[in-house]
Structure formats: C-alpha cells, structure tokens
C-alpha cells in the first residue's frame, strides 16, 4: 500500500512538471476573454454602478494617501451621494468633487466597464478660496496702483 501511494505521488508530481510551463495559445485565450468582457452587454444601471465604484474607491485612496493620519475625519461621510463628477469629452477622464477637494482622474479604459484604479490624478484643495470667490477665479485681476513712498 505504501508503495502504491509513493508511486501515485511520484507519478502526479512528474505529470505536474511536464504540464506546467510555457504553452502556445495562452495569449490568444487571454485576448479572447478580454474581448468577450469588452463586448459583453451591460445595462446602464450596471455601467453606472461600476463607474461609481471606481470613482469612490479612487477618491478614498487619494484622501488616504494625502491625509494618512487624519483620513478618518475626511472619509467618515464619504459616499456616492456626497460626490459629484463630470466627464467633459473623453470617457476615460473624470473630474470629481467632494467637500473642498477637486480631483482629476485619468483611467486607461472606460471606468464604466472595468473595475480599475486611475493611472493619473491631480488633487486640488479649495481651502484658499471661499464659495463666493469661485466665480471670480476666471476673471482677470485689476492691476493695483503703486503707492507713493
């Protein structure tokens, strides 16, 4: 009985070594699966849910990176109802606003279809502007008159 168990162990180990390693067709299989995922029909509700998950997760990670010790203070009321976003022309670029943070996220693929993290982010804090000053940001400032000394 011990000999039979030892034989089976050696036989299966040898087969694992023979069948593991480089094989032809893995790359084409990967591409076929990826293309199947890409072409899979998703309802508007599913697309919206995937987009919300990506944006919420990206914003959470951005805040945690920037405010490591105080992140709980900013994250305690973070949810999808507290953020707003916009995608101007490119479906892979999103501008997200939460409290006094505005972030630009660039994704490799459309974030409505794939769960992913952004590849680029630009994080801005609006603490130096008051709400009433936001309209004045785009207006040119008047030059100040020099004071006589």
Secondary structure, 3 states (H helix, E strand, C coil): CHHHHHHHHHHHHHHHHHHCCCCCCHHHHHHHHHHHHHHCCCCHHHHHHHHHHHHHHHHHHHHHHHCCCCHHHHHCCCCHHHEEEECCCCCCEEEEEECCEEEEEECCCCCCCCCCCCCEEEEEECCCCCHHHHHHCCCCCCCCCCCCC
